[in-house]
Amino acid sequence: MGYDWDFGFLVSRVKNGDETYLDWLLQGLFWTLCVALSAWLIALAIGIVVGSARTLRSRWVAGLAEAWVELLRNVPLLVQLLLGYFVVPELLPRELGLWVKQDMPPALTAIICLGLFTSARIAEQTRAGIEGLPAGQRQAALALGLTTTACYVIVLLPQALRRIMPTLTSEFMNIIKNSSVAFAIGVLELTFQARQMQEDSEHGLETYLVVTLLYVACALTANRGMAWIERRTRIPGYLGSSR
């Protein structure tokens, strides 16, 4: 006999509370999106700065940026999350360490760690986008009297970010999926709630199927949103605008 699917349990109450399983699911979706979107803002801001720094002619600035990328990119995200939650507070001054351990929400730790991890990946993409531009553009901007900062902000980055928009789309989708590791430190996101629902309701198959569909829906929404931004920012006649 086949499995008797029953999704009606979603509207029933949990065993020891007044909430329904659907409430748990929606709470998990909220925290997944909150962690992912907040981490994305951190990753984008830091990644663009670090990626730009990697293309500077100052060897020590470029070296520090490269060290940032190599360190964060080569340590697994879960390990970084556990280090941030359990180890970093022990290395801080006593008062600050106690606040981090006792009062700082686990979601904030997850946001910071996920944002820093993704920033290393965005930095590499930003570097590749800048280095893919004709060298004459930088030279012409500097010859016109622009400072190095103005050269990057006005000339190089607007073009480079357009070139790497497809890879940024992939990173945006990845950060939503990677937010699932936050369950390891007790963040009530979708994966955490799925485990809790499975244990409490004994409807594991239905639970994980619904959670999978929610992750797919979030990733596809992110994909379509980034595709819209790509179309709106594309330069006519340049960077594959004919597609």
C-alpha positions in Angstrom: 0.0 0.0 0.0 1.1 3.5 -0.7 1.8 6.2 1.8 -1.4 7.9 3.2 -0.5 11.6 2.7 -2.2 13.9 5.2 -1.5 17.6 5.0 -4.5 18.5 7.3 -2.2 18.2 10.4 -0.8 21.7 9.5 -3.9 23.4 10.8 -4.0 21.3 14.0 -2.6 22.5 17.3 0.9 21.4 18.5 0.9 18.9 21.4 2.0 21.3 24.1 0.7 24.7 23.1 -1.9 26.8 21.4 -0.1 27.3 18.1 -0.7 25.3 15.0 1.9 23.6 12.9 1.2 26.1 10.2 2.2 28.9 12.7 5.5 27.1 13.2 6.0 26.9 9.5 5.2 30.6 8.9 7.5 31.6 11.8 10.3 29.5 10.2 9.7 31.1 6.8 9.9 34.6 8.4 13.2 33.9 10.1 14.6 32.3 7.0 13.9 35.4 5.0 15.0 37.7 7.7 18.4 36.0 8.1 18.9 35.6 4.3 18.0 39.2 3.4 19.9 40.8 6.2 23.0 38.7 5.5 22.7 39.5 1.8 22.9 43.3 2.5 26.1 42.7 4.6 27.6 40.4 2.0 26.9 42.8 -0.9 28.3 45.8 0.9 31.5 44.1 2.2 32.0 42.0 -0.9 32.0 45.0 -3.3 34.5 46.9 -1.1 36.8 43.9 -0.7 36.5 42.9 -4.3 37.4 46.4 -5.4 40.3 46.5 -2.9 41.7 43.3 -4.6 42.2 45.3 -7.8 44.0 48.2 -6.3 47.7 48.8 -7.0 48.6 49.0 -3.3 50.1 45.6 -2.6 49.3 45.6 1.1 45.6 46.6 0.6 45.2 44.0 -2.1 47.0 41.5 0.1 44.7 42.1 3.0 41.6 41.7 0.7 43.0 38.5 -0.7 43.6 37.1 2.9 39.9 38.0 3.7 38.7 36.1 0.7 40.9 33.0 1.2 40.1 32.7 4.9 36.4 33.0 4.6 36.0 31.1 1.4 38.0 28.0 2.5 36.4 27.5 5.9 33.0 25.7 5.8 30.0 27.9 6.7 28.9 25.6 9.5 32.3 25.8 11.1 32.3 29.6 10.9 28.8 29.7 12.5 29.9 27.5 15.4 33.1 29.5 15.9 31.1 32.7 15.9 28.6 31.4 18.4 30.8 29.4 20.8 34.4 30.6 20.4 34.3 34.3 19.5 32.5 35.4 22.8 35.3 33.7 24.8 37.9 35.9 22.9 36.1 39.2 23.6 36.5 41.4 26.7 34.5 39.9 29.6 31.6 42.3 29.6 31.1 42.1 25.9 31.6 38.4 25.8 28.9 37.9 28.5 26.5 40.1 26.5 27.1 38.1 23.3 26.6 34.8 25.1 23.6 35.8 27.2 21.7 38.6 25.4 22.7 38.6 21.7 20.1 36.8 19.6 21.4 33.7 17.8 19.8 35.1 14.6 22.2 38.1 14.7 25.2 35.7 14.9 23.8 33.8 11.9 23.3 37.0 9.9 26.8 38.1 10.6 28.5 34.8 9.8 26.4 34.1 6.7 27.0 37.7 5.5 30.8 37.5 6.0 31.0 34.0 4.3 29.0 35.2 1.3 31.0 38.5 1.1 34.1 36.5 0.2 32.3 35.0 -2.8 30.9 38.3 -4.0 34.4 39.9 -3.6 35.8 37.4 -6.1 33.0 38.1 -8.5 33.5 41.8 -8.2 37.2 41.5 -8.8 36.6 39.4 -11.9 34.0 42.0 -13.1 36.4 44.9 -12.7 39.4 43.1 -14.2 37.3 42.1 -17.2 36.8 45.8 -18.1 39.2 47.4 -20.6 42.3 48.8 -18.7 41.9 52.1 -20.6 38.8 53.0 -18.8 40.6 53.3 -15.4 43.5 55.1 -17.0 41.2 57.6 -18.8 39.2 58.3 -15.6 42.4 59.0 -13.7 43.7 61.2 -16.5 40.5 63.3 -16.3 41.4 64.0 -12.7 39.1 61.6 -10.9 40.3 60.2 -7.6 40.7 56.5 -7.3 37.5 56.3 -5.2 35.5 58.3 -7.8 37.0 56.2 -10.6 35.6 53.0 -9.0 32.2 54.5 -8.0 31.5 56.4 -11.2 33.2 54.4 -13.9 34.3 50.8 -12.9 31.7 49.4 -10.5 28.5 50.4 -12.4 29.8 48.4 -15.3 31.3 45.5 -13.3 28.2 44.9 -11.3 26.1 44.7 -14.5 28.6 42.1 -15.9 28.4 39.9 -12.8 24.6 40.2 -12.2 24.0 36.5 -13.3 26.5 35.3 -10.7 25.0 37.6 -8.0 21.7 36.0 -8.8 23.2 32.6 -8.0 24.6 33.9 -4.7 21.3 35.4 -3.7 19.6 32.1 -4.2 22.4 30.3 -2.4 22.2 32.6 0.6 18.6 31.7 1.1 19.5 28.0 1.0 22.6 28.5 3.2 20.5 30.1 5.9 19.3 26.6 6.8 22.6 26.0 8.7 21.3 28.6 11.3 19.3 25.8 12.9 22.6 24.6 14.4 22.6 27.5 16.9 18.9 27.5 17.6 17.5 30.0 15.1 13.9 29.2 14.5 14.2 29.1 10.6 12.5 26.6 8.3 14.9 23.7 8.8 14.7 24.0 12.6 10.9 24.2 12.5 10.8 21.2 10.1 12.8 19.1 12.6 10.5 20.3 15.4 7.3 19.6 13.4 8.5 16.1 12.5 9.2 15.1 16.1 6.0 16.7 17.4 3.5 15.6 14.7 5.0 12.4 13.3 4.3 13.7 9.8 7.9 13.9 8.6 7.2 13.3 4.9 4.6 16.0 4.6 6.6 18.4 6.7 9.8 18.1 4.6 7.8 18.2 1.3 6.2 21.5 2.3 9.5 22.9 3.5 11.2 21.9 0.3 8.5 23.7 -1.7 8.9 26.8 0.4 12.6 26.8 -0.3 12.0 26.4 -4.0 9.4 29.2 -4.0 11.8 31.5 -2.2 14.7 30.7 -4.5 12.6 31.1 -7.7 11.3 34.4 -6.4 14.8 35.6 -5.8 15.8 34.4 -9.3 13.0 36.3 -11.0 13.6 39.4 -8.9 17.3 39.5 -9.8 16.4 38.8 -13.4 14.2 41.9 -13.4 17.0 44.0 -11.9 19.3 42.7 -14.6 16.9 43.7 -17.4 16.4 47.1 -15.9 20.1 47.8 -15.4 21.4 46.3 -18.7 23.1 48.8 -21.1 21.4 48.6 -24.5 23.7 47.1 -27.1 26.2 46.0 -24.5 26.8 43.0 -22.2 24.5 40.7 -24.1 21.4 43.0 -24.1 20.2 41.3 -27.3 19.3 38.1 -25.3 
